[in-house]
Amino acid sequence: MNSTYATAITNWFTSRWQRGPRVHIAPTARHLPVQVPDDVRGLFYRGEVHVVAQQMPDTLAQTLVHEAVGHYGMRKWLGAEWPTFMRAIQNGAKSGDMGLRQLQTHIRQTYVDDAGSYQLSARGEADEICAYTAEELICFQTGTLRPDKAWQKAFLATRGRLIREGLLLEGSVSREELEGALFLAAKHMEGWPWMQAQGRISKFLELCGNILGMAPKFDPLKRPPTYLENMELLRRADKQVQDKEDRKALFEIFIGVLGLAGLIGGVLVFFFSFFGR
């Protein structure tokens, strides 16, 4: 396929994106900004997407969403939480999620050098799992990502983020949750009225902290606490509650003593005033 036809297909897809990346059409893989093998179909490089024109229309569309939604869109939608989400994908694969494991196997067979050595880090592998999942969700008739039960999976993605970010726990992502996250990332690129999830969750936690008077500084890149650290936090929280109860008890005793002293004083005043006549 020539560059003109590739540009027309790309323009049809990108016309829906109000927050999409800049897309470049390369006639061949040799025209990409970095040296890559001749069979490379596209590239996400320095925040921009490069697509090779010499491929079939359906694979060009898959390459476009692979790079634009799977790599660029997820980074933009997740914001600072993106590294945590990548770890959660790896946790999901380790826990035995078949959808993630199948993609992981394919990626580990694909990204090897001539000597057979695997080229990706754990984060890079999770990033590619995102991108290959995006390829499988594309609807060629509408030019959008349309997973089955899209809004149900979007709910799973939102709930998972609230758990991971709100509780700062090291969670895992399932294939269904990943599809929901990609769906929301694509909608964010299309200009739907989504705030970045990071902003929504941070504002929610800040509001809760202000109401409770304990607003901790939220850092999405902070390592989730270990089991022992969680136990220590619980111990400190219990001690704070116990200290508060002790102070309340002392205050009640103090008020009781004052009340008793007032009662005795009143009785004495009444006694002396009555018999002093």
C-alpha positions as CSV (number, residue, x, y, z in Angstrom):
1,M,0.0,0.0,0.0
2,N,1.4,3.4,-0.9
3,S,1.8,6.4,1.4
4,T,-1.3,8.2,0.0
5,Y,-3.6,5.4,0.8
6,A,-2.0,4.9,4.2
7,T,-2.5,8.5,5.0
8,A,-6.2,8.4,4.0
9,I,-6.8,5.5,6.4
10,T,-4.8,7.1,9.1
11,N,-6.8,10.4,8.8
12,W,-10.1,8.5,9.0
13,F,-9.1,7.0,12.3
14,T,-7.4,10.0,13.8
15,S,-10.3,12.4,12.9
16,R,-12.0,11.0,16.0
17,W,-9.2,11.9,18.3
18,Q,-9.1,15.3,19.9
19,R,-6.3,14.4,22.3
20,G,-4.4,12.0,20.0
21,P,-0.7,11.9,19.2
22,R,1.0,13.2,16.2
23,V,1.1,10.5,13.6
24,H,3.8,10.2,10.8
25,I,3.5,7.9,7.8
26,A,6.8,6.3,6.8
27,P,7.0,4.7,3.3
28,T,9.1,1.8,4.6
29,A,10.6,0.7,7.9
30,R,13.9,2.2,6.7
31,H,12.3,5.7,6.9
32,L,11.5,5.4,10.6
33,P,13.4,7.7,13.0
34,V,15.5,4.9,14.5
35,Q,17.1,1.8,12.9
36,V,14.7,-1.2,13.1
37,P,14.3,-4.5,11.3
38,D,12.6,-4.3,7.9
39,D,9.5,-6.1,9.1
40,V,8.6,-3.5,11.8
41,R,5.1,-2.1,11.1
42,G,5.1,0.9,13.4
43,L,6.9,2.7,16.2
44,F,6.1,4.9,19.3
45,Y,9.0,7.2,19.6
46,R,9.4,10.3,21.8
47,G,5.7,10.7,22.3
48,E,4.8,10.4,18.6
49,V,3.5,7.6,16.5
50,H,5.1,6.4,13.3
51,V,3.3,3.9,10.9
52,V,4.8,2.1,8.0
53,A,2.8,2.5,4.8
54,Q,3.8,-0.8,3.2
55,Q,1.3,-3.1,4.9
56,M,-2.3,-4.2,4.4
57,P,-5.1,-1.8,5.4
58,D,-6.3,-4.0,8.3
59,T,-2.8,-4.4,9.7
60,L,-2.2,-0.7,9.3
61,A,-5.3,0.0,11.4
62,Q,-4.1,-2.5,14.0
63,T,-0.6,-0.9,14.0
64,L,-2.1,2.5,14.5
65,V,-4.2,1.6,17.6
66,H,-1.3,-0.5,18.9
67,E,1.0,2.5,19.0
68,A,-1.6,5.3,19.5
69,V,-3.9,3.8,22.1
70,G,-1.8,1.0,23.6
71,H,1.3,3.1,24.1
72,Y,0.4,6.8,23.9
73,G,-3.3,6.7,25.0
74,M,-2.7,4.6,28.1
75,R,0.2,6.8,29.2
76,K,-1.9,9.9,28.8
77,W,-5.0,8.5,30.5
78,L,-3.2,6.9,33.4
79,G,-0.7,9.7,34.0
80,A,1.7,9.1,36.8
81,E,-0.1,5.8,37.7
82,W,1.1,4.2,34.4
83,P,4.1,2.4,36.0
84,T,1.9,1.0,38.8
85,F,-0.5,-0.3,36.2
86,M,2.3,-2.0,34.3
87,R,3.3,-3.8,37.5
88,A,-0.3,-4.8,38.0
89,I,-0.4,-6.4,34.5
90,Q,2.6,-8.5,35.3
91,N,1.0,-9.5,38.6
92,G,-2.1,-10.5,36.6
93,A,-0.1,-12.7,34.3
94,K,1.8,-14.2,37.2
95,S,-1.5,-15.0,38.9
96,G,-2.5,-17.1,35.9
97,D,-4.9,-14.9,33.9
98,M,-5.1,-16.9,30.6
99,G,-5.8,-13.8,28.4
100,L,-2.7,-12.1,29.6
101,R,-0.6,-15.3,29.6
102,Q,-1.3,-16.0,26.0
103,L,-0.2,-12.5,24.9
104,Q,2.8,-12.8,27.1
105,T,3.8,-16.0,25.4
106,H,3.4,-14.4,22.0
107,I,5.5,-11.4,23.0
108,R,8.3,-13.5,24.4
109,Q,8.5,-15.4,21.2
110,T,8.5,-12.2,19.1
111,Y,10.8,-9.8,20.8
112,V,14.1,-11.8,20.6
113,D,17.3,-10.9,18.9
114,D,19.2,-13.1,16.4
115,A,20.8,-14.9,19.2
116,G,17.4,-15.8,20.7
117,S,17.8,-13.4,23.7
118,Y,14.7,-11.7,25.0
119,Q,14.8,-7.9,24.5
120,L,12.1,-6.6,26.8
121,S,12.1,-5.6,30.5
122,A,9.1,-6.5,32.7
123,R,7.6,-3.0,32.2
124,G,8.3,-3.1,28.4
125,E,6.6,-6.5,28.2
126,A,3.5,-5.2,30.1
127,D,3.5,-2.2,27.8
128,E,3.4,-4.5,24.7
129,I,0.6,-6.6,26.3
130,C,-1.4,-3.4,26.4
131,A,-0.7,-2.6,22.8
132,Y,-1.4,-6.1,21.5
133,T,-4.7,-6.1,23.4
134,A,-5.7,-2.8,21.7
135,E,-5.1,-4.5,18.3
136,E,-7.6,-7.2,19.2
137,L,-10.3,-4.7,20.2
138,I,-10.5,-2.6,17.1
139,C,-13.8,-2.3,15.2
140,F,-12.9,-1.7,11.5
141,Q,-16.4,-0.4,10.7
142,T,-16.4,2.4,13.2
143,G,-12.6,2.9,13.7
144,T,-13.0,2.7,17.5
145,L,-12.1,0.2,20.3
146,R,-15.2,-1.8,21.1
147,P,-14.6,-4.7,23.5
148,D,-17.5,-6.9,24.5
149,K,-19.4,-5.5,27.5
150,A,-17.4,-2.4,27.2
151,W,-18.9,-0.4,30.0
152,Q,-18.9,-3.3,32.4
153,K,-15.2,-3.7,31.8
154,A,-14.7,0.0,32.1
155,F,-16.3,-0.3,35.6
156,L,-13.8,-3.0,36.5
157,A,-10.9,-0.8,35.3
158,T,-12.2,2.2,37.4
159,R,-12.8,0.0,40.5
160,G,-9.3,-1.6,40.2
161,R,-7.7,1.8,40.0
162,L,-9.6,3.0,43.1
163,I,-8.4,0.0,45.0
164,R,-4.7,0.3,43.9
165,E,-4.5,4.1,44.3
166,G,-6.8,4.6,47.2
167,L,-5.4,1.8,49.3
168,L,-1.9,1.9,47.9
169,L,-1.9,-1.9,47.6
170,E,0.0,-3.9,45.0
171,G,-2.9,-5.3,43.0
172,S,-3.2,-7.2,39.7
173,V,-5.0,-6.5,36.4
174,S,-7.1,-9.1,34.5
175,R,-7.6,-9.2,30.8
176,E,-11.1,-7.9,31.2
177,E,-9.9,-5.0,33.3
178,L,-7.2,-4.2,30.8
179,E,-9.7,-4.1,28.0
180,G,-11.8,-1.7,30.1
181,A,-8.8,0.6,30.7
182,L,-8.0,0.6,26.9
183,F,-11.6,1.5,26.1
184,L,-11.5,4.4,28.6
185,A,-8.1,5.5,27.2
186,A,-9.5,5.6,23.7
187,K,-12.5,7.6,24.8
188,H,-10.2,10.0,26.5
189,M,-8.3,10.4,23.2
190,E,-11.6,11.0,21.4
191,G,-12.2,14.0,23.7
192,W,-15.0,12.6,25.9
193,P,-15.5,14.6,29.1
194,W,-13.1,12.4,31.1
195,M,-10.7,13.9,33.5
196,Q,-7.5,12.0,33.8
197,A,-8.2,9.2,36.3
198,Q,-5.2,10.3,38.4
199,G,-6.8,13.7,38.9
200,R,-10.2,12.4,39.8
201,I,-8.8,9.9,42.4
202,S,-6.3,12.4,43.8
203,K,-9.1,15.0,44.3
204,F,-11.4,12.4,45.9
205,L,-8.7,11.3,48.3
206,E,-7.8,14.9,49.1
207,L,-11.4,15.7,49.8
208,C,-11.8,12.6,52.1
209,G,-8.6,13.5,53.9
210,N,-9.7,17.1,54.5
211,I,-13.1,16.0,55.8
212,L,-11.4,13.5,58.2
213,G,-8.7,16.0,59.1
214,M,-5.8,13.7,58.1
215,A,-5.1,14.5,54.4
216,P,-1.9,12.6,53.6
217,K,0.1,13.6,50.6
218,F,-0.8,11.2,47.9
219,D,2.1,9.9,45.7
220,P,1.0,7.5,43.0
221,L,4.6,6.5,42.3
222,K,5.3,5.5,45.9
223,R,6.0,1.8,46.4
224,P,2.9,0.1,47.9
225,P,3.5,-0.9,51.6
226,T,4.6,-4.4,52.5
227,Y,2.6,-6.6,54.8
228,L,4.8,-5.7,57.8
229,E,4.4,-2.0,57.0
230,N,0.7,-2.4,56.8
231,M,0.7,-4.1,60.2
232,E,2.7,-1.2,61.7
233,L,0.3,1.3,60.2
234,L,-2.6,-0.6,61.8
235,R,-0.8,-0.8,65.1
236,R,-0.3,3.0,65.0
237,A,-3.9,3.6,64.1
238,D,-5.0,1.4,67.0
239,K,-2.7,3.3,69.4
240,Q,-4.2,6.6,68.2
241,V,-7.7,5.3,68.7
242,Q,-6.7,4.0,72.2
243,D,-5.0,7.3,73.1
244,K,-8.2,9.2,72.0
245,E,-10.3,6.9,74.1
246,D,-8.0,7.4,77.1
247,R,-8.2,11.2,76.8
248,K,-11.9,11.0,76.5
249,A,-12.1,8.8,79.7
250,L,-9.9,11.3,81.6
251,F,-12.0,14.2,80.4
252,E,-15.2,12.4,81.5
253,I,-13.6,11.7,84.9
254,F,-12.5,15.3,85.2
255,I,-16.1,16.5,84.4
256,G,-17.4,14.0,86.9
257,V,-15.1,15.2,89.6
258,L,-16.1,18.8,88.9
259,G,-19.8,17.9,89.0
260,L,-19.3,16.0,92.3
261,A,-17.4,19.0,93.8
262,G,-20.1,21.3,92.6
263,L,-22.8,19.1,94.1
264,I,-20.9,18.9,97.5
265,G,-20.4,22.6,97.4
266,G,-24.0,23.2,96.8
267,V,-25.0,21.0,99.6
268,L,-22.6,22.7,102.0
269,V,-23.9,26.1,101.0
270,F,-27.4,25.0,101.6
271,F,-26.5,23.4,104.9
272,F,-24.7,26.5,106.3
273,S,-27.3,28.9,105.0
274,F,-30.1,26.8,106.6
275,F,-28.5,26.2,110.0
276,G,-26.8,29.6,110.1
277,R,-30.0,31.4,110.5
